Each structure stands twice: as C-alpha cells, then as structure tokens.
Amino acid sequence: MHISGMPMSVASLFVITVIVIPVISELVLHSKWWKEKSEYYFAFNQPEEHE
C-alpha cells in the first residue's frame, strides 16, 4: 500500500518524524513538570548576589 507515492514504512516514519515527535516535544515543554525542572536547574546558573 502506498500513501502519497511512498511505501507504508516510509510514510509512517515520515508521519512520526514530522507530526508525532514535535507534538510530544511541545506537550513536554509546556508541561508543569518541565517548568519546575527548568526553574530548578536555571537557578544554578544565576550569578550570586553579593551583599
């Protein structure tokens, strides 16, 4: 079976690469878990305030 002239295996890899992985990435990057982790690790990169 061919989808848009591509064999099914190539079409499925194309769909996974172009649609599925970016959607999952965006969901993770906008999740509460990622925001908590990024704030935690970002705090180590801040210069210390000298009093």
SVG drawing of the C-alpha trace seen along z (x, -y; Angstrom):
<svg xmlns="http://www.w3.org/2000/svg" viewBox="-2 -44 31 46">
<polyline fill="none" stroke="black" stroke-width="0.4" points="0.0,0.0 1.3,-3.5 0.4,-6.8 1.2,-9.8 3.5,-7.7 5.6,-6.5 5.7,-2.9 3.8,-2.5 7.0,-2.1 8.5,-5.3 5.1,-7.1 4.8,-6.0 8.4,-7.2 7.6,-10.5 4.4,-11.0 6.2,-10.1 9.1,-12.4 7.1,-15.4 4.0,-15.2 4.3,-13.0 7.7,-13.9 7.1,-17.7 3.7,-17.4 5.1,-15.3 8.0,-17.8 5.6,-20.8 3.5,-18.9 6.5,-18.2 7.9,-21.8 4.6,-23.3 4.0,-20.9 4.2,-21.8 6.9,-19.2 9.2,-20.8 8.7,-24.3 9.5,-23.1 12.7,-21.3 13.8,-24.2 13.4,-26.7 15.3,-24.4 18.3,-24.0 18.2,-27.6 18.7,-28.7 22.2,-27.2 23.2,-29.4 22.3,-32.7 25.2,-34.8 25.3,-35.1 24.2,-38.4 27.0,-39.9 25.8,-42.0"/>
</svg>
